[in-house]
Amino acid sequence: MKTVQISLNSIDKVKSFVFDLTKYDYDFDLVSGRYVIDAKSIMGIFSLDLSKPIDLNIHAEDNVETILETLKPYIVNE
């Protein structure tokens, strides 16, 4: 499992983020405080506080680099 911080600060960003994740047959979880939701759920994402970065858990053993490349527009550089 790989964890990265992402920012989803607009409705368009949330829609394109979910669209990008649905291309992969892996599980993705968003973690915000004590809440863990399915990252492929638009309704779930909108239940989170999107004003600050959120942790994304990527449950994939292979293709992690390809997934990270796809998610580059959302990843917060530290």
C-alpha positions in Angstrom: 0.0 0.0 0.0 1.2 3.5 -0.9 -0.1 6.7 0.8 0.1 10.2 -0.8 -1.5 13.5 0.0 -3.9 14.9 -2.5 -5.8 18.2 -2.9 -9.4 18.2 -4.3 -10.3 21.8 -4.0 -12.8 22.1 -6.8 -15.8 20.2 -8.1 -14.2 19.7 -11.5 -11.1 18.3 -9.8 -13.2 15.8 -7.8 -15.0 14.6 -11.0 -11.8 14.1 -13.0 -10.1 12.5 -10.0 -12.9 9.8 -9.6 -12.9 9.3 -13.4 -9.1 8.7 -13.4 -9.4 6.2 -10.5 -12.2 4.2 -12.1 -9.6 3.2 -14.8 -7.9 1.0 -12.3 -9.1 -2.2 -10.7 -7.6 -1.5 -7.3 -9.1 -0.1 -4.0 -8.4 3.5 -3.1 -9.3 5.0 0.3 -9.4 8.7 1.3 -8.5 9.3 4.9 -9.5 12.5 6.6 -9.2 12.5 10.4 -11.1 9.5 11.5 -13.1 9.1 8.3 -12.2 6.6 5.7 -14.2 6.6 2.5 -14.0 4.9 -0.9 -12.1 7.3 -3.2 -14.2 6.2 -6.2 -17.4 7.6 -4.5 -18.1 11.1 -5.5 -20.8 11.5 -2.8 -18.3 10.2 -0.2 -15.6 12.7 -1.3 -18.1 15.6 -1.0 -18.8 14.5 2.6 -15.1 15.3 3.5 -13.5 18.7 4.3 -11.9 19.5 0.9 -10.3 22.7 2.1 -7.1 20.9 3.1 -5.1 18.0 1.7 -6.4 14.4 2.2 -4.5 11.2 2.5 -5.0 8.7 -0.4 -4.3 5.1 0.3 -3.5 3.1 -2.9 -4.0 -0.6 -2.4 -2.0 -1.8 -5.3 1.1 -4.1 -5.4 2.0 -3.4 -9.0 1.5 -0.5 -11.4 2.0 2.0 -8.5 4.2 4.2 -10.6 1.6 4.3 -13.4 -1.1 5.2 -10.9 1.0 8.0 -9.4 1.7 9.4 -12.8 -2.1 9.5 -13.5 -2.7 11.2 -10.1 0.1 13.7 -10.5 -2.3 16.7 -11.0 -3.9 16.0 -7.5 -0.8 15.1 -5.5 0.4 17.8 -3.0 4.2 18.2 -3.3 5.7 18.4 0.1 
